[in-house]
């Protein structure tokens, strides 16, 4: 975000409660080292926090005012996928940002650790959460431009919840120059920068979209982008002049490949906005998980009904899915009788409780993956002779069928 240069009065500054004194900071262990500062786990006012001590401790008075103004704005940002900035210390030799502490790892450490398994659903969930955070930043008035989207600036916790961090704060960031050497990706480099930014133009929402595309490629391949590039000059020639991008694997879903290619298009105006990316990711995940088009349409139609829309398309409420199946398959008893044999079989095969301790009864949900696996085992949903419900009941009544538990085991390993 570009600060507007308005100087905050002392009263305004104190009233904002974002100014933190150096005496209030307790530095603990070092967490990470980045291009603009070193991050420590620490404490502030009794709260465990992350403290980013800036490398540049000699900001001019003008830069310090810009920093105060930007921090004043950013401490008001609230979104589950954005790391909370809590305040700033501007005391001499202690210029630091104070942020919420997240128990997790940088996305780069997860992607490049072969011991960490990542399903395609988990990959797309991470991709969607990043896009949700970025969409929030871009929808602000004025929009906040991240300028430095890359895996080290994305935190992931044990539940695969994502936090976008290190956004904005243009006053402490520098644009690399053509004479610079290509640096190691772990400590920041131009690898994720859009060609227009590398050419000297200002960053924009669309340059953030380009960087997101490179990150998405890295999520899918779990490789370092442009790892074969030997110099910054070669990199500039490849990206700016030759429109070179990392190669997409042949196994990439066609619709996902098209979206990535549109995001890293050489012309900024052709790149989508993050709101469009979010919608496209929903469609892509459904098409990857569910092979049959009629079943895809059933799942997509549930988006409008899901009161817990933040979880779509990864899972939906069981009651919504069974109501849709009853209508499409013309089996009304599915939604009217919880003792119906077909209902019980489907519920046991598909439904799982959603952890929500605020509800008297557990909410039963169905994941997109589970519905897709079910169709792979018992589908197609509709054929010329009979629908999937009829076939399921017939199988359950066979003498050789050893119960629904076996079917659940089969589905879970399919």
Long-range contacts (C-beta under 8 A, 24 or more apart in sequence): 1-70, 1-73, 1-74, 1-142, 1-143, 1-144, 1-145, 1-167, 1-168, 1-169, 1-170, 2-145, 2-170, 3-65, 3-66, 3-67, 3-69, 3-70, 3-170, 3-171, 4-69, 5-62, 5-65, 5-66, 5-69, 6-69, 7-65, 7-69, 8-65, 8-68, 8-69, 8-72, 13-68, 13-72, 16-72, 16-75, 17-87, 18-68, 18-71, 18-72, 18-75, 18-86, 18-87, 18-88, 19-68, 19-87, 19-88, 19-89, 19-90, 20-44, 20-86, 20-87, 20-88, 20-89, 20-98, 21-89, 21-91, 22-89, 22-91, 22-94, 24-89, 25-51, 25-89, 25-94, 25-96, 25-98, 27-51, 27-53, 32-106, 32-152, 33-187, 34-152, 34-153, 34-166, 34-187, 34-188, 35-148, 35-187, 35-188, 36-166, 36-172, 36-173, 36-188, 37-96, 37-97, 37-172, 41-101, 44-86, 44-87, 44-98, 47-86, 48-101, 49-86, 49-98, 49-99, 49-100, 49-101, 50-98, 50-99, 50-100, 50-101, 50-102, 51-96, 51-97, 51-98, 51-99, 52-96, 52-97, 52-98, 52-99, 53-94, 53-95, 53-96, 54-95, 54-96, 54-97, 54-172, 56-95, 56-172, 57-92, 57-93, 57-94, 57-95, 59-95, 59-171, 59-172, 63-171, 63-172, 64-90, 64-95, 66-170, 66-171, 67-95, 67-169, 67-171, 67-172, 70-168, 70-169, 70-170, 70-171, 71-97, 71-169, 74-144, 74-167, 74-168, 74-169, 77-136, 77-137, 77-140, 77-144, 79-132, 79-133, 79-136, 80-132, 80-161, 81-129, 81-130, 81-132, 81-133, 81-136, 81-162, 81-163, 81-164, 82-133, 82-136, 82-137, 82-163, 82-164, 82-165, 82-167, 83-155, 83-163, 83-164, 83-165, 97-169, 99-165, 102-155, 102-157, 102-163, 103-157, 103-158, 104-155, 104-156, 104-157, 104-158, 104-161, 104-163, 105-155, 105-156, 106-151, 106-152, 106-153, 106-154, 106-155, 106-156, 107-151, 107-152, 107-154, 107-155, 107-156, 107-162, 107-215, 107-219, 108-150, 108-151, 108-152, 108-185, 108-186, 110-156, 111-151, 111-218, 111-219, 111-222, 112-222, 112-224, 118-222, 119-369, 120-288, 121-285, 121-289, 121-314, 121-367, 121-368, 121-369, 122-160, 123-219, 123-220, 124-281, 124-284, 124-285, 124-288, 125-160, 125-314, 126-154, 126-156, 126-160, 126-162, 126-219, 127-216, 127-219, 127-281, 128-278, 128-281, 128-282, 128-285, 129-161, 129-162, 130-154, 130-162, 130-164, 130-212, 130-215, 131-212, 131-274, 131-277, 131-278, 131-281, 132-278, 133-162, 133-163, 133-164, 134-164, 134-208, 134-212, 134-274, 135-273, 135-274, 135-275, 135-277, 135-278, 137-164, 137-167, 137-168, 138-205, 138-208, 138-273, 138-274, 139-275, 143-205, 144-168, 145-170, 145-203, 145-204, 145-205, 145-207, 145-208, 146-208, 146-211, 147-173, 147-203, 147-207, 147-208, 148-173, 148-188, 148-192, 148-211, 149-192, 149-208, 149-211, 149-212, 149-215, 150-185, 150-188, 150-191, 150-192, 150-211, 150-214, 150-215, 151-215, 151-218, 152-186, 152-187, 152-188, 154-215, 175-200, 176-232, 178-232, 178-233, 178-236, 179-232, 180-232, 181-231, 181-232, 182-229, 182-230, 182-231, 182-232, 182-235, 185-224, 185-225, 190-232, 190-235, 191-225, 191-226, 191-235, 192-225, 194-268, 195-239, 195-240, 195-243, 195-266, 196-268, 198-236, 198-239, 198-240, 199-240, 204-268, 205-273, 205-274, 206-268, 206-269, 206-271, 207-268, 208-274, 209-263, 209-271, 209-272, 209-273, 209-274, 209-277, 210-263, 210-264, 210-265, 210-268, 210-271, 212-263, 212-274, 212-277, 213-260, 213-263, 213-264, 214-246, 214-264, 216-260, 216-263, 217-245, 217-246, 217-248, 217-260, 220-249, 220-252, 220-256, 221-246, 221-249, 253-284, 253-287, 253-288, 255-280, 255-283, 255-284, 255-287, 256-284, 256-288, 259-284, 282-312, 282-313, 285-313, 285-314, 285-368, 286-313, 286-368, 289-368, 289-369, 289-371, 289-372, 290-368, 290-371, 290-372, 290-375, 291-372, 291-375, 291-376, 292-375, 292-379, 292-380, 292-381, 294-328, 294-381, 294-382, 295-371, 295-372, 295-375, 295-379, 295-381, 298-324, 298-325, 298-328, 298-381, 299-368, 299-371, 311-365, 313-368, 314-367, 314-368, 315-354, 315-365, 315-366, 315-367, 315-368, 316-365, 316-366, 316-368, 317-363, 317-364, 317-365, 317-366, 318-347, 318-350, 318-351, 318-364, 318-365, 318-366, 319-364, 321-350, 321-366, 321-371, 322-346, 322-347, 325-389, 328-381, 329-381, 329-382, 329-387, 329-388, 329-389, 331-387, 331-389, 334-389, 341-393, 341-396, 342-389, 342-392, 342-393, 345-392, 345-393, 345-396, 345-404, 346-389, 346-392, 348-404, 348-408, 349-374, 349-404, 349-407, 349-408, 349-411, 350-374, 370-411, 373-411, 373-412, 373-414, 374-411, 376-414, 377-407, 377-410, 377-411, 377-414
